[in-house]
Amino acid sequence: MARRCMITGKKPQSGNNVSHAQNKTRRRFLPNIQVTNLYSEMLQQKIAIKTTAAGLRTIDHKGGLDAYLLNTAASKIQPELKKYRTKLLKLQQKTAAAK
């Protein structure tokens, strides 16, 4: 899998190293990718996610992994996470029908 954040979509960028003499050589700016396991309280399981530090802050800001997956538009969620989103939606419908 490419060096791409599953939450924010950040990927490597290219640019120049510029020396004091203004010599320019190509370089890559790599995102701060972290592989982390986040716990889903509704599914009661850990989910492995490749994300940046900014992506972890986004999840924290939204109120956790479950809240992020449920409250974010399906078109903005990466395909790797869509299966967890559908599981959460089914579980949410099942609990709403039980009430």
TATADA-V49165 format. One record per backbone hydrogen bond with DSSP energy under -0.5 kcal/mol. CO is the residue of the C=O (numbers start at 0). NH is the residue of the N-H. E is the energy in kcal/mol with one decimal. If there is no record, write none. Layout:
BEGIN
co->CO nh->NH e->E
co->CO nh->NH e->E
END
This chain:
BEGIN
co->1 nh->3 e->-2.0
co->2 nh->11 e->-0.6
co->4 nh->8 e->-0.8
co->5 nh->77 e->-0.7
co->9 nh->4 e->-2.4
co->12 nh->28 e->-3.3
co->14 nh->26 e->-2.2
co->15 nh->17 e->-0.5
co->16 nh->18 e->-0.5
co->16 nh->24 e->-1.9
co->18 nh->21 e->-1.9
co->22 nh->18 e->-2.1
co->22 nh->24 e->-0.5
co->24 nh->16 e->-3.5
co->26 nh->14 e->-2.2
co->27 nh->29 e->-0.7
co->28 nh->12 e->-2.3
co->30 nh->32 e->-1.9
co->31 nh->52 e->-0.7
co->33 nh->35 e->-0.7
co->33 nh->50 e->-2.8
co->35 nh->37 e->-0.6
co->35 nh->48 e->-3.3
co->37 nh->46 e->-3.1
co->38 nh->40 e->-0.7
co->39 nh->43 e->-1.5
co->39 nh->44 e->-1.1
co->44 nh->39 e->-2.9
co->46 nh->37 e->-2.7
co->48 nh->35 e->-2.9
co->48 nh->50 e->-0.8
co->49 nh->5 e->-2.7
co->50 nh->33 e->-3.9
co->51 nh->55 e->-1.8
co->52 nh->56 e->-1.8
co->53 nh->57 e->-1.9
co->54 nh->58 e->-2.2
co->55 nh->59 e->-2.2
co->56 nh->60 e->-2.4
co->57 nh->61 e->-2.1
co->58 nh->62 e->-0.8
co->58 nh->63 e->-2.6
co->59 nh->62 e->-0.6
co->63 nh->67 e->-2.2
co->64 nh->68 e->-2.5
co->65 nh->69 e->-2.2
co->66 nh->70 e->-2.3
co->67 nh->71 e->-1.1
co->72 nh->75 e->-1.4
co->72 nh->76 e->-0.5
co->73 nh->76 e->-0.8
co->77 nh->80 e->-1.5
co->77 nh->81 e->-0.9
co->78 nh->82 e->-0.6
co->80 nh->84 e->-1.7
co->81 nh->85 e->-2.3
co->82 nh->86 e->-1.7
co->83 nh->87 e->-2.2
co->84 nh->88 e->-2.4
co->85 nh->89 e->-2.3
co->86 nh->90 e->-2.3
co->87 nh->91 e->-2.5
co->88 nh->92 e->-2.2
co->89 nh->93 e->-2.3
co->90 nh->94 e->-2.1
co->91 nh->95 e->-1.8
co->92 nh->96 e->-2.1
co->93 nh->97 e->-1.4
co->94 nh->98 e->-0.8
END
